[in-house]
Amino acid sequence: MSESKAETRESEEELDTRIPQVLSVLPLRNTIIFPHQILPLQIGREKSLKLIEEAELDNAEMLVVAQKNAQVDDPAPKDLFKWGTIVQVIKAFKMPDGTQSVMVQGLGRARILDYIEDKPFLKAAVQPVDDHDISGMDVDAMVVNLRNLFQKTAELAPYLSPEHTMLVMNTDSPGRLSDVIGWNLNVSIDDKQKILEKVDVRKRLEFTTVLITKELQILELGSKIQDQVQGEISKSQREYYLREQLKAIRQELGEDQDERMVEIEELEKRLEEAEMPEEAYKVAKKEIDRLRQIPPAAAEYTVSRTYLDWLLDLPWSRATTDNLDISRAREVLDEDHYGLEKVKKRILEYLAVRQLKSDMKGPILCFVGPPGVGKTSLGKSIARALGRKFYRMSLGGVRDEAEIRGHRRTYIGALPGRFIQGLKKTESNNPVIMLDEIDKVGQDFRGDPSSALLEVLDPEQNNSFSDHYLDVPFDLSKVLFIATANISDTIQHALHDRMEIIEIPGYTSEDKVHIARRHIIPKQLDGHGLTGKHVEITDDAIRAVLAGHTREAGVRNLEREIANILRGVAKEYVDGDKNLKKITSVDLKKYLGPEKYYFDVKERVSRSGVATGLAWTPAGGDILFVEVTKMTGKGQLLLTGQLGSVMKESAQAALSYIRSKANSFKIKNDLFDKTDLHVHVPAGAIPKDGPSAGVAIFTAFLSLLTGKLVANDIAMTGEVTLRGLVLPVGGIKEKVLAAKRAGINKVILPAKNKKDVEDVPQAIRDKMKFIYINETDEVMKYALLSNSRSRSSKKKE
């Protein structure tokens, strides 16, 4: 049973103790009268005036009931609440305008049972209800709590006086206490009506506690806000008073010109020296005129002044002079970086064109390559070769468009975007700006930074780049933008289309030896306080580090391992061993511990069903082993090793092709119906996908089903089709370098990838043999040994 129904039943039980009576009903607007409350009423409606005259003559009681809607002039029974208060007229006064002022006193609450008459005024059968005396510790606790809450409320509420508090403190009856607090609180008519309708005194106390607690919270919050506002006003008044005093002191000293005028004159001088475009000049001039009218104490003054500082500090016409000496630029690039001929060639071409056309727009380059190949440091080297300032902007994880375009000045703490900040920092309008990790830009509800970069990196648009904070166009066409990325696939297509992609592949082992000798070792010697007189690292030691302690396309791990060696040498030197240390491959275990990597191609491919494939990764190329085994079953194919959907389809296509030509490969047809095949690519924790492992999977299947071993000095890549064709794949240079790092000198490639081998350094090509195939059947000729014993016989010889 709901609370309202329970309360109605309870009130009905109580109604049985009092006899219903017929009373005149006086509707009231926006007023609730409680039992024992004395209140003056202004009576103006015709029906109400007649009611008061009759009640005054007979000294009769009447029922006052609140209207649900105060806008109704002639309320019907449906417009009135069901509960009201029985009152008696104490005194009535006729007013000159025909209305009456009536003083009434509440006698008790009552419920309307039914309306009997509506003319000349409303009459109803009503059931009076008396409060029952209740007691108990819970009642005493609620009474004490209510009194305390009312005291706190009275201290904060301007409409409550000490007399109200005294009345509450002197009220002993719990039911009457709720009524007294109810008629004194500034709460809604609906809430007061609910107090009146609460017959159960406990529930009335509980509801009144909720109301007064809510009112107290509102008053406390309002008081807190008022204190804060008053504090701000007092601070502003104090600052104004002190400034006026300071002004008077300056006048006494004969210093007629105040500090603010000096500041504005300085801004005007900077404006004339800035050599700004006409549009920006007008905006700055207007802002200075506006600043004159703003009081220094106003918050807007600081906002306007900061905006002017940004406008005037930007290098609108300041630029560095380019070093157009191509031979000098080549020396700088060669001095800082080994190899990277494509990049160096592109920069030298840019300088050559700049000599012929001085107003050419800066190119927008994007270096794509694995980590550690020198993309970021190459940007610094290019800036040094050109004689320009350098600014690096890391875009990794940037998700807010405001990082690019800035915030609008309406926001507190607004700033320009990072491009404008970079130009101010470099004090030049033609720096080299590096957009590092552009492939890792994110996006969320704050906007898409990649889309904001479209305007910046478009040579046809960036001559009028508009930052939200500045709100005036700035010419970025003289800036040389260089972006870096590990992979280009994640770059937004429109952004990718605006940049000139230059791929930087991984280094060969010989490249790394040269880099270590020319750059890494001198840098680390200096960083560890050592010189060539303390330690010497041989080329054999460097190659051993590359072979056994690093497995990467770049040189970051190589640098770490060399640093580990030098720290060990430094410790020995400090311990008293002052002799020259010559580090060879034999000494590496002492400083670096056991080898972390080893080439196990020969061991891994010592059984049938194993082939060596080549893969491309964001960190460069790598080798992978495809293992296939068979077991008695029902012709099912099981694939493991976290293979992607494309790689799984490659395995299914390779197996289907072998089944279709089983007779040609001398494989029994019934073998497939009675045998389950399981393909596994080790390093199971690493996800793998792509079609380029198709040839390796085909070879592993063929090796297992024919019983022939795969040559252990050969690796392969290529996509296979259901018709046995071998299609071209990407990442050839990285894959060839990975094969070389693994000690493999023969590589099977799709014939259509022959042109891509030209990107492989000549030194590597001379040491390796490339086999180009058009169909998978050719793999048998080059990759599979004639029989399973041939390898063991070779070992015996």
C-alpha positions in Angstrom: 0.0 0.0 0.0 1.4 3.4 -0.9 2.2 6.1 1.6 -0.6 8.4 0.5 -3.2 5.5 0.8 -1.9 4.5 4.2 -2.1 8.1 5.4 -5.6 8.5 4.0 -6.7 5.3 5.9 -5.0 6.6 9.1 -6.8 10.0 8.7 -10.1 8.2 8.1 -9.7 6.3 11.4 -9.1 9.5 13.2 -12.1 11.2 11.5 -14.3 8.7 13.2 -13.6 10.4 16.5 -15.0 13.8 15.3 -18.4 14.5 13.9 -18.5 15.9 10.4 -19.9 19.4 10.1 -21.0 21.8 7.3 -18.9 24.9 7.0 -18.6 27.8 4.5 -15.4 27.5 2.4 -13.2 30.6 1.8 -10.7 30.1 -1.1 -7.3 31.8 -0.6 -4.7 32.8 -3.2 -1.0 31.9 -2.4 -1.8 31.6 1.3 -1.9 28.7 3.7 -3.2 29.1 7.2 -2.1 26.7 9.9 -3.9 25.8 13.2 -3.2 28.4 16.0 -1.9 30.9 13.4 -3.4 34.4 13.5 -3.3 36.1 10.1 -4.9 39.2 8.5 -6.6 38.6 5.1 -7.7 41.0 2.4 -11.1 40.0 1.0 -12.2 41.4 -2.3 -14.1 38.8 -4.2 -17.9 39.1 -4.1 -18.6 35.6 -2.9 -16.0 35.9 -0.2 -17.4 39.2 1.0 -20.8 37.6 1.5 -19.3 34.7 3.3 -17.4 37.1 5.7 -20.6 39.1 6.4 -22.6 36.0 7.4 -19.7 34.5 9.5 -19.3 37.8 11.3 -23.1 38.0 12.1 -23.4 34.5 13.4 -19.8 34.4 14.9 -19.5 31.2 12.9 -16.5 29.1 12.0 -15.4 28.6 8.4 -12.9 26.6 6.4 -10.1 28.4 4.5 -8.6 26.4 1.6 -5.8 27.3 -0.8 -6.3 27.4 -4.5 -4.2 25.1 -6.7 -3.9 28.0 -9.3 -3.9 31.5 -8.0 -4.9 32.9 -11.4 -8.5 31.5 -11.2 -10.9 34.3 -10.1 -14.0 32.2 -9.4 -12.6 28.8 -8.2 -14.7 25.7 -8.4 -14.3 22.7 -6.1 -11.8 21.1 -8.5 -9.6 24.2 -8.2 -9.1 23.8 -4.4 -7.0 21.4 -2.3 -8.8 18.7 -0.3 -7.4 19.9 3.0 -7.8 23.2 4.8 -7.9 24.9 8.2 -11.0 25.7 10.3 -10.7 29.4 11.3 -12.8 31.9 13.3 -13.1 35.6 12.5 -11.6 37.7 15.3 -12.2 41.1 13.8 -13.3 42.5 10.4 -12.8 46.0 9.0 -14.6 47.5 6.0 -12.3 49.4 3.7 -13.2 52.6 1.7 -12.8 50.7 -1.6 -15.5 48.1 -0.6 -13.1 45.3 0.4 -12.7 44.0 3.9 -9.6 43.4 6.1 -10.2 40.3 8.3 -8.2 39.0 11.2 -8.7 35.2 11.5 -7.3 32.5 13.8 -6.7 28.9 12.9 -8.5 26.4 15.0 -7.6 23.0 13.4 -7.0 21.1 10.2 -9.8 19.5 8.4 -10.5 17.4 5.3 -13.3 18.2 2.8 -15.6 15.2 2.4 -18.0 16.8 -0.2 -19.2 20.1 -1.5 -22.9 20.8 -0.7 -23.6 24.3 -2.1 -21.9 26.7 -4.4 -24.2 29.7 -4.1 -24.1 32.4 -2.8 -20.7 30.8 -1.8 -19.2 27.4 -1.4 -20.3 25.2 1.5 -18.8 21.7 2.2 -19.1 18.8 4.6 -15.7 18.7 6.4 -14.1 16.3 8.9 -12.0 18.0 11.6 -8.8 16.2 12.6 -7.0 16.8 15.9 -3.3 16.1 16.6 -2.6 13.1 18.9 0.0 13.5 21.6 3.1 11.4 20.8 6.3 10.9 22.7 9.5 9.0 22.6 13.3 9.5 22.2 13.0 9.8 18.4 10.3 12.5 18.7 12.4 14.4 21.2 15.5 14.1 18.9 13.5 15.4 15.9 12.2 18.4 18.0 15.7 19.4 19.2 17.1 19.0 15.7 14.3 21.2 14.2 14.9 23.9 16.7 18.6 24.0 16.0 18.0 24.1 12.3 15.6 26.9 12.6 18.1 28.9 14.8 20.7 28.5 12.0 18.2 29.5 9.3 17.1 32.6 11.3 20.7 33.8 11.5 21.0 33.8 7.7 17.4 34.5 6.5 16.6 38.3 6.5 12.8 37.5 6.7 13.2 35.8 10.1 13.5 37.9 13.3 14.4 37.0 16.9 10.7 37.0 17.7 10.2 34.1 15.2 13.0 32.2 16.9 11.5 32.8 20.4 8.1 31.5 19.2 9.7 28.3 17.9 11.8 27.8 21.1 8.7 28.2 23.3 6.5 25.8 21.3 6.4 22.4 23.1 3.9 20.3 21.1 5.7 18.4 18.3 2.8 18.8 15.9 2.3 22.4 16.6 6.1 23.0 16.2 6.0 21.7 12.7 3.1 24.0 11.9 4.8 27.1 13.4 8.0 26.4 11.4 5.9 25.7 8.3 4.1 29.1 8.4 7.3 31.0 9.1 9.5 29.4 6.4 9.8 31.0 3.0 8.9 27.8 1.1 6.4 27.1 -1.7 2.6 26.9 -1.3 2.8 23.2 -2.3 5.3 22.4 0.4 3.2 24.2 3.1 0.1 22.4 1.9 2.0 19.1 2.3 2.8 20.0 6.0 -0.9 20.8 6.5 -2.0 17.5 5.1 0.4 15.4 7.2 -1.9 13.9 9.9 0.8 11.7 11.3 2.9 14.0 13.6 6.1 11.9 13.1 5.8 12.2 9.3 5.1 15.9 9.7 8.2 16.4 11.7 10.3 14.4 9.2 9.0 16.4 6.2 9.5 19.7 8.0 13.1 18.7 8.7 13.7 18.0 5.0 12.2 21.4 4.1 14.2 23.5 6.6 17.5 21.6 5.7 17.0 22.5 2.1 16.3 26.1 2.9 19.4 26.3 5.2 21.6 24.9 2.4 20.3 27.5 -0.1 20.9 30.3 2.4 24.4 29.1 3.2 25.3 28.9 -0.5 23.9 32.4 -1.0 25.9 33.7 1.9 29.1 32.2 0.5 28.5 33.8 -2.9 27.8 37.1 -1.3 31.0 37.0 0.7 33.0 36.2 -2.4 31.4 39.1 -4.4 31.9 41.5 -1.5 35.6 40.5 -1.3 36.1 41.2 -5.0 34.3 44.6 -4.7 36.5 45.5 -1.6 39.6 44.5 -3.5 38.7 46.6 -6.5 37.8 49.6 -4.3 41.2 49.3 -2.5 43.1 49.1 -5.8 41.2 52.2 -7.1 42.0 54.1 -3.9 45.7 53.2 -4.0 45.9 54.2 -7.7 44.3 57.5 -7.0 46.8 58.1 -4.2 49.7 57.2 -6.5 48.4 59.6 -9.1 48.2 62.4 -6.5 51.8 61.6 -5.4 53.1 61.8 -9.0 51.4 65.2 -9.5 53.0 66.5 -6.3 56.4 65.3 -7.7 55.8 67.0 -11.0 55.5 63.7 -12.9 52.5 64.7 -15.0 52.6 61.6 -17.3 51.3 58.5 -15.6 52.6 55.0 -16.0 49.7 53.9 -18.3 50.4 56.6 -20.8 54.0 55.6 -20.9 53.0 52.0 -21.5 50.6 52.9 -24.4 53.3 55.1 -26.0 55.7 52.2 -25.9 53.1 50.0 -27.6 52.6 52.5 -30.3 56.3 52.7 -30.9 56.5 48.9 -31.2 53.6 49.0 -33.6 55.5 51.3 -36.0 58.6 49.1 -35.8 56.8 45.8 -36.4 56.2 46.4 -40.1 53.0 44.6 -40.0 50.6 44.0 -43.0 47.9 46.6 -43.3 45.1 44.4 -42.0 47.1 43.4 -38.9 48.2 47.0 -38.4 44.6 48.3 -38.3 43.6 45.6 -35.8 46.5 46.4 -33.5 45.9 50.2 -33.8 42.3 49.8 -32.9 43.2 47.6 -29.9 45.6 50.2 -28.6 42.9 52.9 -28.9 40.6 50.6 -27.0 43.2 50.0 -24.3 43.3 53.8 -23.6 39.6 53.6 -22.6 39.9 50.6 -20.3 40.7 51.2 -16.6 44.0 49.4 -15.6 42.1 47.7 -12.7 39.6 46.1 -15.1 40.1 42.4 -16.0 39.6 43.3 -19.7 42.8 45.5 -19.5 45.1 42.5 -19.0 43.4 40.5 -21.8 43.7 43.3 -24.2 47.4 44.0 -23.3 48.3 40.3 -23.6 46.7 40.2 -27.1 48.7 43.3 -28.2 51.9 41.7 -26.9 51.3 38.6 -29.1 50.5 40.8 -32.1 53.5 43.0 -31.8 56.0 40.2 -30.9 55.4 38.1 -34.0 58.0 38.2 -36.7 55.8 39.8 -39.4 58.7 40.9 -41.5 61.7 39.4 -39.7 63.4 36.5 -41.5 66.8 34.8 -41.5 69.0 34.9 -44.6 69.2 31.5 -46.3 72.6 29.9 -46.9 72.3 29.1 -50.6 75.8 27.6 -50.9 75.0 24.1 -52.1 78.5 22.7 -51.4 78.4 24.1 -47.8 75.0 22.7 -47.3 76.2 19.2 -48.5 79.1 19.4 -46.0 76.7 20.1 -43.1 74.3 17.3 -44.1 77.2 14.8 -44.6 78.7 15.9 -41.3 75.6 15.2 -39.3 74.2 12.1 -41.1 75.6 9.1 -42.8 73.8 7.9 -45.9 70.2 9.2 -46.5 71.0 10.2 -50.0 67.4 10.7 -51.1 66.8 13.3 -48.4 70.0 15.2 -49.0 69.4 15.3 -52.7 65.9 16.8 -52.1 67.2 19.5 -49.8 70.0 20.4 -52.3 67.5 20.6 -55.1 65.4 23.0 -53.0 68.5 25.3 -52.5 69.2 25.2 -56.2 65.7 26.3 -57.1 65.9 29.0 -54.3 68.9 30.5 -56.1 66.9 30.7 -59.3 63.6 31.9 -57.7 64.0 33.7 -54.5 60.2 34.0 -53.6 59.4 30.3 -54.0 57.2 28.7 -51.4 58.7 26.3 -48.9 58.2 22.6 -49.6 56.3 20.4 -47.2 58.3 17.2 -46.7 57.3 14.1 -44.7 60.0 11.6 -43.7 58.6 8.1 -43.2 60.7 5.4 -41.6 61.2 3.1 -38.6 62.3 4.5 -35.2 65.9 5.4 -34.7 66.9 6.2 -38.3 67.5 9.9 -37.6 64.3 11.6 -38.9 64.1 14.2 -36.1 67.8 15.0 -36.0 67.7 15.3 -39.8 65.3 18.2 -39.4 67.9 20.0 -37.1 70.6 19.3 -39.6 68.5 20.8 -42.5 67.9 23.9 -40.5 71.6 24.3 -39.8 72.5 23.7 -43.5 70.0 26.4 -44.5 71.0 28.8 -41.8 67.5 28.9 -40.4 65.9 28.7 -36.9 64.5 25.4 -35.9 61.3 24.6 -34.0 60.1 21.1 -33.1 56.4 20.4 -32.5 55.5 17.0 -31.2 52.1 15.9 -32.4 52.0 12.5 -30.8 48.7 12.2 -28.9 47.5 15.7 -29.8 43.7 15.6 -29.8 42.6 19.2 -29.5 42.2 21.3 -32.6 43.0 24.4 -30.4 46.6 23.1 -30.3 46.8 24.0 -34.0 44.5 27.0 -34.4 44.6 28.4 -30.8 41.7 29.4 -28.5 39.3 32.2 -29.1 40.0 35.2 -26.8 36.6 34.8 -25.1 38.1 31.9 -23.0 40.0 32.6 -19.8 43.7 31.9 -20.3 43.4 31.7 -24.1 46.6 31.3 -26.1 47.5 31.1 -29.8 48.1 27.8 -31.5 51.5 26.1 -31.4 52.5 27.4 -34.9 52.1 31.0 -33.8 53.9 30.2 -30.5 56.8 28.6 -32.5 57.1 31.7 -34.8 57.3 34.0 -31.7 59.9 31.7 -30.1 62.1 31.6 -33.2 61.7 35.3 -33.9 61.7 34.5 -37.7 58.9 34.0 -40.3 60.9 31.4 -42.2 62.1 28.8 -39.7 62.2 25.0 -40.2 59.2 23.7 -38.3 59.3 19.9 -37.6 55.9 18.2 -37.1 57.2 15.2 -35.2 55.1 11.9 -35.1 52.4 13.3 -37.4 51.0 9.7 -37.9 50.0 9.6 -34.2 47.7 12.6 -34.2 44.4 11.7 -32.5 40.9 13.2 -32.5 38.0 13.4 -30.1 35.0 15.7 -29.1 37.4 18.7 -29.1 38.0 18.5 -32.8 40.3 16.9 -35.4 43.8 18.3 -35.4 44.6 16.5 -38.7 41.8 18.5 -40.4 43.2 21.7 -38.9 46.6 20.9 -40.3 45.2 20.8 -43.9 45.3 24.6 -44.1 48.8 24.8 -42.6 50.3 22.3 -44.9 48.7 23.5 -48.1 51.0 25.8 -50.1 48.0 27.4 -51.7 46.3 28.4 -48.4 49.0 28.8 -45.8 49.9 32.3 -47.0 46.9 33.5 -45.0 46.7 31.2 -42.0 44.2 32.4 -39.5 44.8 31.6 -35.8 41.6 31.8 -33.7 43.4 33.9 -31.0 45.0 36.4 -33.4 42.0 36.6 -35.7 44.3 38.1 -38.4 46.0 36.2 -41.2 49.7 35.3 -41.0 51.9 34.2 -43.9 53.3 30.7 -43.3 54.4 30.1 -46.9 58.0 31.0 -46.1 58.2 28.2 -43.5 59.9 25.0 -44.4 57.6 22.3 -42.9 59.1 18.8 -42.3 56.9 16.1 -40.9 58.0 12.7 -39.5 56.1 9.4 -39.3 56.8 5.8 -38.6 54.1 4.7 -41.0 52.1 6.7 -43.6 48.9 4.5 -43.5 47.5 6.2 -40.4 47.9 9.7 -41.8 44.6 11.3 -43.0 44.3 10.9 -46.8 43.9 14.6 -47.5 46.8 15.4 -45.3 48.9 12.7 -46.9 48.1 14.2 -50.3 49.5 17.6 -49.3 53.0 16.3 -48.3 55.9 15.0 -50.3 56.6 11.6 -48.8 60.3 10.6 -48.6 60.8 7.1 -47.2 63.9 6.5 -45.0 64.6 2.8 -44.7 66.6 1.1 -42.1 70.4 1.1 -42.1 72.6 -1.8 -43.2 75.1 -3.3 -40.8 77.9 -1.5 -42.6 76.0 1.8 -42.4 75.6 1.3 -38.6 79.3 0.6 -38.2 80.1 3.9 -40.0 77.5 5.8 -37.9 78.8 4.3 -34.7 82.4 5.2 -35.6 81.6 8.8 -36.8 78.8 9.9 -34.6 77.7 7.6 -31.7 81.1 6.7 -30.2 82.4 10.3 -30.1 79.1 11.5 -28.6 79.1 8.8 -25.9 82.8 9.3 -25.1 82.1 13.0 -24.5 78.9 12.1 -22.5 80.9 9.8 -20.2 83.9 12.0 -19.6 86.2 9.7 -21.6 88.5 10.2 -24.6 90.2 8.0 -27.2 93.1 7.7 -24.7 90.9 5.8 -22.3 89.1 3.3 -24.6 89.0 2.1 -28.2 86.1 0.0 -29.7 87.0 -2.1 -32.7 84.8 -2.5 -35.8 84.6 -6.2 -34.9 83.1 -5.3 -31.5 80.6 -3.0 -33.1 79.5 -5.8 -35.6 79.2 -8.2 -32.7 77.0 -5.8 -30.8 74.8 -5.5 -33.9 74.6 -9.2 -34.4 74.1 -10.3 -30.8 72.7 -7.4 -28.8 70.5 -5.4 -31.2 67.8 -6.3 -33.7 66.5 -3.0 -35.1 66.3 -0.8 -38.3 67.7 2.3 -36.6 70.6 2.8 -34.2 69.0 3.7 -30.8 69.7 0.4 -29.2 73.2 0.3 -30.6 73.8 3.7 -28.9 72.5 2.3 -25.6 74.8 -0.8 -25.8 77.8 1.4 -26.6 76.9 3.6 -23.6 76.7 0.4 -21.4 80.3 -0.5 -22.5 81.6 3.0 -21.8 80.0 3.0 -18.4 81.8 -0.2 -17.5 85.1 1.3 -18.8 84.5 4.5 -16.8 84.0 2.4 -13.6 87.2 0.5 -14.2 89.1 3.7 -14.8 87.8 5.2 -11.5 88.7 2.0 -9.7 92.3 2.5 -10.7 92.8 0.7 -14.0 94.3 3.6 -16.1 95.4 1.5 -19.1 93.9 2.0 -22.5 91.0 -0.4 -23.0 90.7 -2.0 -26.4 87.2 -3.5 -26.7 86.9 -6.4 -29.0 84.1 -8.9 -29.7 85.6 -11.2 -27.0 85.2 -8.4 -24.3 81.5 -7.8 -25.0 80.2 -10.5 -22.6 82.1 -8.8 -19.7 80.3 -5.5 -20.3 77.0 -6.5 -21.9 76.4 -10.0 -20.7 75.3 -12.9 -22.9 74.0 -12.4 -26.4 70.3 -11.5 -26.6 69.8 -12.5 -30.2 71.2 -15.3 -32.3 70.5 -16.4 -35.9 68.8 -19.8 -35.7 67.7 -20.1 -39.3 69.6 -23.3 -39.9 68.3 -24.9 -36.8 64.7 -23.8 -37.3 64.6 -25.0 -40.9 66.2 -28.4 -40.2 62.9 -30.3 -40.7 60.3 -30.5 -43.4 57.3 -28.1 -43.1 59.3 -25.0 -42.0 60.0 -22.1 -44.3 61.6 -18.7 -43.7 59.5 -15.7 -44.7 60.1 -11.9 -44.7 57.8 -9.3 -43.0 57.6 -5.6 -42.8 57.0 -3.9 -39.5 56.9 -0.2 -38.4 60.4 -0.8 -36.9 61.8 -2.1 -40.2 61.9 -5.5 -41.8 62.1 -8.8 -39.9 62.2 -12.5 -40.7 59.4 -14.9 -39.6 59.2 -18.7 -39.6 56.2 -20.5 -41.0 55.8 -24.0 -39.4 53.3 -26.6 -40.7 52.6 -30.0 -39.2 50.1 -32.8 -39.9 48.2 -35.2 -37.8 45.5 -37.8 -38.3 42.1 -36.1 -38.6 39.3 -35.1 -41.0 41.0 -32.6 -43.3 40.7 -29.5 -41.1 43.1 -26.5 -41.3 44.2 -25.0 -37.9 45.9 -21.6 -37.9 47.6 -20.2 -34.8 50.1 -17.4 -33.9 47.7 -14.4 -33.8 47.3 -14.4 -37.6 45.1 -11.7 -39.2 42.3 -12.4 -41.6 44.3 -11.7 -44.7 47.1 -14.0 -43.6 44.6 -16.8 -42.8 43.1 -16.4 -46.3 46.6 -16.6 -47.8 47.1 -20.0 -46.0 43.8 -21.2 -47.3 44.6 -20.1 -50.8 48.0 -21.8 -50.8 46.5 -25.1 -49.5 43.7 -25.0 -52.0 46.2 -24.5 -54.8 48.3 -27.5 -53.6 45.2 -29.7 -53.4 44.2 -28.7 -56.9 47.6 -29.9 -58.2 48.3 -32.7 -55.8 49.1 -35.1 -58.7 51.7 -32.7 -60.1 53.4 -32.4 -56.7 53.2 -36.2 -56.3 50.9 -36.0 -53.2 48.2 -38.6 -52.6 44.7 -37.1 -52.8 43.3 -39.1 -49.9 45.9 -37.6 -47.7 43.9 -34.4 -47.3 40.8 -36.2 -46.2 42.5 -38.2 -43.5 44.9 -35.5 -42.2 44.5 -32.3 -40.2 47.0 -29.5 -41.0 48.2 -27.0 -38.5 50.0 -23.8 -39.5 51.8 -21.8 -36.8 53.8 -18.6 -37.0 56.0 -18.3 -33.9 56.2 -15.2 -31.7 52.5 -15.9 -30.9 52.1 -12.8 -28.7 52.7 -10.5 -31.7 49.8 -10.0 -34.1 50.6 -10.7 -37.8 48.7 -9.9 -41.0 49.1 -9.2 -44.7 49.4 -11.2 -47.9 53.2 -11.2 -48.2 53.7 -14.5 -46.3 51.8 -16.4 -49.0 54.9 -17.8 -50.7 56.4 -18.9 -47.4 53.2 -20.6 -46.3 53.0 -22.4 -49.7 56.6 -23.5 -49.4 56.0 -24.8 -45.8 52.9 -26.8 -47.0 54.8 -28.2 -50.0 57.8 -29.2 -47.8 55.7 -31.0 -45.3 53.5 -32.9 -47.8 56.4 -33.9 -50.1 58.8 -34.6 -47.3 61.5 -32.3 -48.8 63.4 -29.8 -46.7 63.6 -26.1 -47.4 67.0 -24.6 -48.0 68.3 -22.9 -44.8 70.0 -20.1 -46.6 67.0 -18.7 -48.4 64.1 -16.5 -47.4 61.0 -15.5 -49.4 58.1 -13.1 -49.8 55.2 -12.6 -52.1 51.4 -13.0 -52.3 49.9 -16.2 -53.8 46.7 -16.6 -55.7 44.4 -19.6 -56.2 45.9 -20.0 -59.7 49.4 -20.2 -58.4 50.5 -16.7 -59.4 53.0 -14.7 -57.3 51.9 -11.1 -56.9 54.1 -8.1 -55.8 54.3 -6.9 -52.3 55.7 -3.8 -50.5 58.6 -3.1 -48.1 61.1 -4.9 -50.3 64.1 -2.9 -49.1 63.3 -3.4 -45.5 62.7 -7.1 -46.0 66.0 -7.6 -47.9 67.9 -5.8 -45.1 66.2 -8.0 -42.5 67.3 -11.1 -44.5 70.9 -9.8 -44.5 70.8 -9.1 -40.8 69.8 -12.7 -40.2 72.6 -14.0 -42.3 70.5 -15.0 -45.3 72.1 -14.4 -48.7 69.3 -15.7 -51.0 65.9 -14.1 -51.3 62.9 -15.2 -53.5 60.9 -12.2 -54.7 58.0 -11.7 -57.0 59.2 -10.8 -60.5 57.3 -7.6 -60.5 59.3 -6.4 -57.5 62.5 -6.4 -59.4 62.4 -2.7 -59.8 62.2 -2.2 -56.0 65.5 -4.0 -55.5 67.2 -0.9 -56.9 66.4 0.9 -53.6 68.6 -1.6 -51.8 72.2 -0.3 -51.3 74.6 -1.5 -53.9 76.9 -3.0 -51.3 74.1 -5.3 -50.1 73.0 -6.2 -53.6 76.5 -7.3 -54.5 76.6 -9.8 -51.5 73.1 -11.3 -52.1 71.4 -13.4 -54.7 67.8 -12.5 -55.8 65.5 -15.1 -57.4 62.5 -13.6 -59.2 59.5 -15.9 -59.7 56.1 -15.5 -61.5 54.4 -18.7 -60.3 54.5 -20.7 -57.1 55.6 -23.8 -58.9 59.0 -22.3 -59.4 59.6 -22.4 -55.6 60.2 -26.1 -55.8 63.2 -25.5 -58.1 64.9 -23.0 -55.9 63.7 -23.5 -52.3 63.2 -27.2 -51.8 66.1 -29.6 -51.6 66.0 -32.7 -53.9 65.4 -35.1 -50.9 65.4 -35.0 -47.2 68.8 -36.6 -46.9 70.7 -34.1 -49.1 71.4 -31.8 -46.2 72.7 -34.5 -43.9 75.0 -35.8 -46.6 76.4 -32.4 -47.1 77.1 -32.2 -43.4 79.0 -35.5 -43.5 81.2 -34.3 -46.3 
